[in-house]
Amino acid sequence: MNTPLVPIQILSAYKSQSGQRIFLPQCMALCTPDTQQAIFSIAKDVEAKGGQLFLSDLFRSHDMQWQANLDYTLCVLSRYLDEKLNSRNHAQNAQH
């Protein structure tokens, strides 16, 4: 039995050229219903404490995951990965 994926509209860690936060791209804005509820609950808790939840990634199709792995393996990831969005920086931002 497969669990259906539902769309979720949430701001991403990415910004437009004008510096405005953009929503998570539609191709990555999919999750299971229980994950959607959990994300909205976490976002509400974060907002209650004066913060805002941004996601950098959520869903990747098989092809997207294959491409990401290939990019990592071939060391071409840095070509289009903003230094501000690396995992270490995510952890540092979460502490502030």
Biotite code that builds the C-alpha atoms (Angstrom):
import biotite.structure as struc

atoms = struc.array([
    struc.Atom([0.000, 0.000, 0.000], chain_id="A", res_id=1, res_name="MET", atom_name="CA", element="C"),
    struc.Atom([1.371, 3.389, -1.009], chain_id="A", res_id=2, res_name="ASN", atom_name="CA", element="C"),
    struc.Atom([0.854, 6.520, 1.031], chain_id="A", res_id=3, res_name="THR", atom_name="CA", element="C"),
    struc.Atom([-0.248, 9.432, -1.160], chain_id="A", res_id=4, res_name="PRO", atom_name="CA", element="C"),
    struc.Atom([1.903, 12.507, -1.431], chain_id="A", res_id=5, res_name="LEU", atom_name="CA", element="C"),
    struc.Atom([0.170, 15.823, -0.893], chain_id="A", res_id=6, res_name="VAL", atom_name="CA", element="C"),
    struc.Atom([1.399, 19.276, -1.883], chain_id="A", res_id=7, res_name="PRO", atom_name="CA", element="C"),
    struc.Atom([2.599, 21.668, 0.796], chain_id="A", res_id=8, res_name="ILE", atom_name="CA", element="C"),
    struc.Atom([3.063, 25.397, 0.436], chain_id="A", res_id=9, res_name="GLN", atom_name="CA", element="C"),
    struc.Atom([5.859, 26.629, 2.687], chain_id="A", res_id=10, res_name="ILE", atom_name="CA", element="C"),
    struc.Atom([8.583, 29.206, 2.304], chain_id="A", res_id=11, res_name="LEU", atom_name="CA", element="C"),
    struc.Atom([11.967, 27.885, 1.342], chain_id="A", res_id=12, res_name="SER", atom_name="CA", element="C"),
    struc.Atom([15.500, 28.823, 2.308], chain_id="A", res_id=13, res_name="ALA", atom_name="CA", element="C"),
    struc.Atom([15.898, 30.189, -1.212], chain_id="A", res_id=14, res_name="TYR", atom_name="CA", element="C"),
    struc.Atom([15.391, 33.768, -2.312], chain_id="A", res_id=15, res_name="LYS", atom_name="CA", element="C"),
    struc.Atom([14.412, 35.459, -5.547], chain_id="A", res_id=16, res_name="SER", atom_name="CA", element="C"),
    struc.Atom([16.796, 37.845, -7.266], chain_id="A", res_id=17, res_name="GLN", atom_name="CA", element="C"),
    struc.Atom([15.107, 40.683, -5.380], chain_id="A", res_id=18, res_name="SER", atom_name="CA", element="C"),
    struc.Atom([15.879, 39.006, -2.053], chain_id="A", res_id=19, res_name="GLY", atom_name="CA", element="C"),
    struc.Atom([12.328, 37.832, -1.298], chain_id="A", res_id=20, res_name="GLN", atom_name="CA", element="C"),
    struc.Atom([11.836, 34.341, 0.115], chain_id="A", res_id=21, res_name="ARG", atom_name="CA", element="C"),
    struc.Atom([10.203, 32.009, -2.373], chain_id="A", res_id=22, res_name="ILE", atom_name="CA", element="C"),
    struc.Atom([8.065, 28.965, -1.785], chain_id="A", res_id=23, res_name="PHE", atom_name="CA", element="C"),
    struc.Atom([9.627, 25.547, -1.958], chain_id="A", res_id=24, res_name="LEU", atom_name="CA", element="C"),
    struc.Atom([9.588, 24.518, -5.640], chain_id="A", res_id=25, res_name="PRO", atom_name="CA", element="C"),
    struc.Atom([6.509, 22.445, -6.537], chain_id="A", res_id=26, res_name="GLN", atom_name="CA", element="C"),
    struc.Atom([8.607, 19.452, -7.553], chain_id="A", res_id=27, res_name="CYS", atom_name="CA", element="C"),
    struc.Atom([10.033, 19.338, -3.989], chain_id="A", res_id=28, res_name="MET", atom_name="CA", element="C"),
    struc.Atom([6.890, 20.470, -2.126], chain_id="A", res_id=29, res_name="ALA", atom_name="CA", element="C"),
    struc.Atom([5.368, 17.025, -1.658], chain_id="A", res_id=30, res_name="LEU", atom_name="CA", element="C"),
    struc.Atom([5.035, 14.966, 1.497], chain_id="A", res_id=31, res_name="CYS", atom_name="CA", element="C"),
    struc.Atom([2.799, 12.473, 3.236], chain_id="A", res_id=32, res_name="THR", atom_name="CA", element="C"),
    struc.Atom([-0.257, 13.859, 5.057], chain_id="A", res_id=33, res_name="PRO", atom_name="CA", element="C"),
    struc.Atom([1.237, 13.158, 8.504], chain_id="A", res_id=34, res_name="ASP", atom_name="CA", element="C"),
    struc.Atom([4.474, 14.904, 7.518], chain_id="A", res_id=35, res_name="THR", atom_name="CA", element="C"),
    struc.Atom([2.475, 17.899, 6.292], chain_id="A", res_id=36, res_name="GLN", atom_name="CA", element="C"),
    struc.Atom([0.679, 18.114, 9.650], chain_id="A", res_id=37, res_name="GLN", atom_name="CA", element="C"),
    struc.Atom([3.976, 17.813, 11.523], chain_id="A", res_id=38, res_name="ALA", atom_name="CA", element="C"),
    struc.Atom([5.639, 20.544, 9.443], chain_id="A", res_id=39, res_name="ILE", atom_name="CA", element="C"),
    struc.Atom([2.729, 22.927, 9.997], chain_id="A", res_id=40, res_name="PHE", atom_name="CA", element="C"),
    struc.Atom([2.785, 22.150, 13.724], chain_id="A", res_id=41, res_name="SER", atom_name="CA", element="C"),
    struc.Atom([6.529, 22.797, 13.942], chain_id="A", res_id=42, res_name="ILE", atom_name="CA", element="C"),
    struc.Atom([6.164, 26.005, 11.919], chain_id="A", res_id=43, res_name="ALA", atom_name="CA", element="C"),
    struc.Atom([3.453, 27.193, 14.319], chain_id="A", res_id=44, res_name="LYS", atom_name="CA", element="C"),
    struc.Atom([5.685, 26.453, 17.340], chain_id="A", res_id=45, res_name="ASP", atom_name="CA", element="C"),
    struc.Atom([8.634, 28.236, 15.744], chain_id="A", res_id=46, res_name="VAL", atom_name="CA", element="C"),
    struc.Atom([6.466, 31.271, 14.920], chain_id="A", res_id=47, res_name="GLU", atom_name="CA", element="C"),
    struc.Atom([5.149, 31.355, 18.510], chain_id="A", res_id=48, res_name="ALA", atom_name="CA", element="C"),
    struc.Atom([8.756, 31.820, 19.622], chain_id="A", res_id=49, res_name="LYS", atom_name="CA", element="C"),
    struc.Atom([9.345, 34.630, 17.144], chain_id="A", res_id=50, res_name="GLY", atom_name="CA", element="C"),
    struc.Atom([10.999, 32.610, 14.386], chain_id="A", res_id=51, res_name="GLY", atom_name="CA", element="C"),
    struc.Atom([10.033, 31.378, 10.974], chain_id="A", res_id=52, res_name="GLN", atom_name="CA", element="C"),
    struc.Atom([10.513, 27.929, 9.470], chain_id="A", res_id=53, res_name="LEU", atom_name="CA", element="C"),
    struc.Atom([12.119, 27.679, 6.037], chain_id="A", res_id=54, res_name="PHE", atom_name="CA", element="C"),
    struc.Atom([12.766, 24.410, 4.220], chain_id="A", res_id=55, res_name="LEU", atom_name="CA", element="C"),
    struc.Atom([15.608, 23.853, 1.784], chain_id="A", res_id=56, res_name="SER", atom_name="CA", element="C"),
    struc.Atom([14.453, 20.441, 0.619], chain_id="A", res_id=57, res_name="ASP", atom_name="CA", element="C"),
    struc.Atom([11.569, 18.060, 1.219], chain_id="A", res_id=58, res_name="LEU", atom_name="CA", element="C"),
    struc.Atom([10.870, 15.574, -1.579], chain_id="A", res_id=59, res_name="PHE", atom_name="CA", element="C"),
    struc.Atom([13.051, 14.288, -4.370], chain_id="A", res_id=60, res_name="ARG", atom_name="CA", element="C"),
    struc.Atom([11.912, 11.935, -7.086], chain_id="A", res_id=61, res_name="SER", atom_name="CA", element="C"),
    struc.Atom([14.112, 8.989, -7.961], chain_id="A", res_id=62, res_name="HIS", atom_name="CA", element="C"),
    struc.Atom([15.579, 10.956, -10.876], chain_id="A", res_id=63, res_name="ASP", atom_name="CA", element="C"),
    struc.Atom([16.251, 14.035, -8.740], chain_id="A", res_id=64, res_name="MET", atom_name="CA", element="C"),
    struc.Atom([17.969, 11.918, -6.067], chain_id="A", res_id=65, res_name="GLN", atom_name="CA", element="C"),
    struc.Atom([20.017, 10.112, -8.709], chain_id="A", res_id=66, res_name="TRP", atom_name="CA", element="C"),
    struc.Atom([21.159, 13.450, -10.170], chain_id="A", res_id=67, res_name="GLN", atom_name="CA", element="C"),
    struc.Atom([22.041, 14.836, -6.723], chain_id="A", res_id=68, res_name="ALA", atom_name="CA", element="C"),
    struc.Atom([24.094, 11.731, -5.965], chain_id="A", res_id=69, res_name="ASN", atom_name="CA", element="C"),
    struc.Atom([25.819, 11.953, -9.344], chain_id="A", res_id=70, res_name="LEU", atom_name="CA", element="C"),
    struc.Atom([26.642, 15.625, -8.755], chain_id="A", res_id=71, res_name="ASP", atom_name="CA", element="C"),
    struc.Atom([28.056, 14.800, -5.320], chain_id="A", res_id=72, res_name="TYR", atom_name="CA", element="C"),
    struc.Atom([30.068, 11.874, -6.664], chain_id="A", res_id=73, res_name="THR", atom_name="CA", element="C"),
    struc.Atom([31.502, 13.955, -9.500], chain_id="A", res_id=74, res_name="LEU", atom_name="CA", element="C"),
    struc.Atom([32.166, 16.919, -7.163], chain_id="A", res_id=75, res_name="CYS", atom_name="CA", element="C"),
    struc.Atom([30.095, 19.333, -9.255], chain_id="A", res_id=76, res_name="VAL", atom_name="CA", element="C"),
    struc.Atom([27.708, 20.142, -6.409], chain_id="A", res_id=77, res_name="LEU", atom_name="CA", element="C"),
    struc.Atom([29.507, 23.357, -5.523], chain_id="A", res_id=78, res_name="SER", atom_name="CA", element="C"),
    struc.Atom([28.772, 24.663, -9.010], chain_id="A", res_id=79, res_name="ARG", atom_name="CA", element="C"),
    struc.Atom([25.225, 25.558, -8.004], chain_id="A", res_id=80, res_name="TYR", atom_name="CA", element="C"),
    struc.Atom([25.092, 25.168, -4.222], chain_id="A", res_id=81, res_name="LEU", atom_name="CA", element="C"),
    struc.Atom([25.137, 28.491, -2.435], chain_id="A", res_id=82, res_name="ASP", atom_name="CA", element="C"),
    struc.Atom([27.694, 28.405, 0.382], chain_id="A", res_id=83, res_name="GLU", atom_name="CA", element="C"),
    struc.Atom([25.013, 29.856, 2.656], chain_id="A", res_id=84, res_name="LYS", atom_name="CA", element="C"),
    struc.Atom([22.917, 26.711, 2.165], chain_id="A", res_id=85, res_name="LEU", atom_name="CA", element="C"),
    struc.Atom([25.436, 24.046, 3.126], chain_id="A", res_id=86, res_name="ASN", atom_name="CA", element="C"),
    struc.Atom([24.620, 21.723, 6.028], chain_id="A", res_id=87, res_name="SER", atom_name="CA", element="C"),
    struc.Atom([27.123, 23.229, 8.452], chain_id="A", res_id=88, res_name="ARG", atom_name="CA", element="C"),
    struc.Atom([25.721, 26.676, 7.820], chain_id="A", res_id=89, res_name="ASN", atom_name="CA", element="C"),
    struc.Atom([22.180, 25.370, 8.366], chain_id="A", res_id=90, res_name="HIS", atom_name="CA", element="C"),
    struc.Atom([23.212, 24.108, 11.782], chain_id="A", res_id=91, res_name="ALA", atom_name="CA", element="C"),
    struc.Atom([24.862, 27.413, 12.648], chain_id="A", res_id=92, res_name="GLN", atom_name="CA", element="C"),
    struc.Atom([21.791, 29.366, 11.574], chain_id="A", res_id=93, res_name="ASN", atom_name="CA", element="C"),
    struc.Atom([19.567, 27.145, 13.688], chain_id="A", res_id=94, res_name="ALA", atom_name="CA", element="C"),
    struc.Atom([21.574, 28.103, 16.772], chain_id="A", res_id=95, res_name="GLN", atom_name="CA", element="C"),
    struc.Atom([20.963, 31.828, 16.233], chain_id="A", res_id=96, res_name="HIS", atom_name="CA", element="C"),
])
